[in-house]
Amino acid sequence: EASKRFVSRFADRILPVDLSSQPKAESFSRLAKDVLAAHAGRQWRLLYEPFRGGWNTISREDAFEACKEILGADSQSVADPEITVVCTVQPRFVGLAVVNIDVDYLRVEDE
């Protein structure tokens, strides 16, 4: 049936990544500047997608602080963002992407 939702434990977790780096604080700081600087001043929202097995060396707070520093704390908008910053953390990398869609379309609910 065409209307049936495709379910896969891997494919449901694919998120966009514009650039990536090692999951270390110094590397993440440079990555955040490279990815986010062009979007400074726009209304933003953060989607943080941690690795579900632990090993999250970049925390939600680290990602949030980077967004506030580069994009501006006063530009955060939960209700009406222009962009969504996607932060994906894995044991071997951390990825950042800036997308122009609502964050709710990217959320994956565990069943």
C-alpha positions in Angstrom: 0.0 0.0 0.0 1.5 3.3 -1.1 0.3 5.3 1.9 2.0 2.9 4.4 4.9 4.6 6.1 8.4 3.1 5.3 9.9 1.9 8.6 13.6 1.1 9.0 15.7 1.5 12.1 18.4 3.0 10.0 16.7 5.0 7.2 14.5 6.8 9.7 17.6 8.3 11.3 19.2 9.9 8.2 19.5 13.6 8.8 21.2 16.2 6.6 24.8 17.1 7.2 26.5 20.1 5.5 29.9 19.7 7.1 31.3 17.4 9.7 34.3 17.2 12.1 35.7 15.2 14.9 33.5 15.2 17.9 35.8 17.3 20.0 35.2 20.7 21.4 37.9 22.6 19.4 36.9 20.9 16.1 33.2 21.5 16.8 33.8 25.2 17.5 35.5 25.7 14.1 32.8 23.6 12.4 30.0 25.8 13.9 31.7 29.0 12.7 32.1 27.6 9.2 28.5 26.4 8.9 26.6 29.0 10.8 28.4 32.3 10.1 26.5 32.9 6.9 23.2 32.7 8.7 23.9 35.1 11.6 20.9 37.2 12.5 18.3 34.9 11.1 15.6 33.4 13.3 16.8 29.9 14.2 15.8 26.7 16.0 18.1 23.8 17.0 17.5 20.1 16.4 20.0 18.0 18.4 20.2 14.4 17.4 22.4 12.4 19.8 23.8 9.0 19.2 21.5 6.7 21.0 24.3 4.4 22.4 26.0 7.1 24.4 29.4 8.5 23.4 28.0 12.0 23.0 31.1 14.2 23.4 29.3 17.2 22.1 26.3 17.9 24.3 23.0 19.6 23.5 24.3 22.5 25.6 27.5 22.8 23.6 25.5 22.9 20.3 23.0 25.4 21.8 25.8 27.7 23.0 27.5 27.6 19.6 24.2 28.6 18.0 23.6 31.5 20.4 27.2 32.8 20.0 27.2 32.7 16.2 23.5 33.2 15.3 22.6 35.4 18.2 20.6 34.5 21.4 18.0 37.1 20.6 17.4 35.4 17.2 16.3 32.1 18.6 12.7 31.3 17.7 10.9 28.2 18.8 7.6 29.2 17.2 8.6 30.7 13.8 12.2 30.0 12.8 13.6 30.8 9.4 16.2 28.1 9.6 16.7 24.9 11.6 20.2 24.0 12.7 20.6 20.2 12.7 23.4 18.9 15.0 24.0 15.1 14.6 26.4 13.5 17.0 28.0 10.1 16.4 31.0 8.4 18.0 33.3 9.3 15.1 31.9 12.6 13.9 29.6 15.5 14.6 27.7 17.0 11.7 25.9 20.3 11.3 23.4 21.4 8.7 21.2 24.4 8.1 17.9 23.7 6.6 14.9 25.9 5.6 12.2 23.5 6.8 10.4 23.2 10.1 12.2 21.0 12.6 9.1 18.8 13.2 9.5 17.2 9.8 13.0 16.0 10.8 12.0 14.5 14.2 12.1 10.7 14.5 9.9 9.3 17.2 11.0 5.9 18.6 8.2 3.4 18.5 
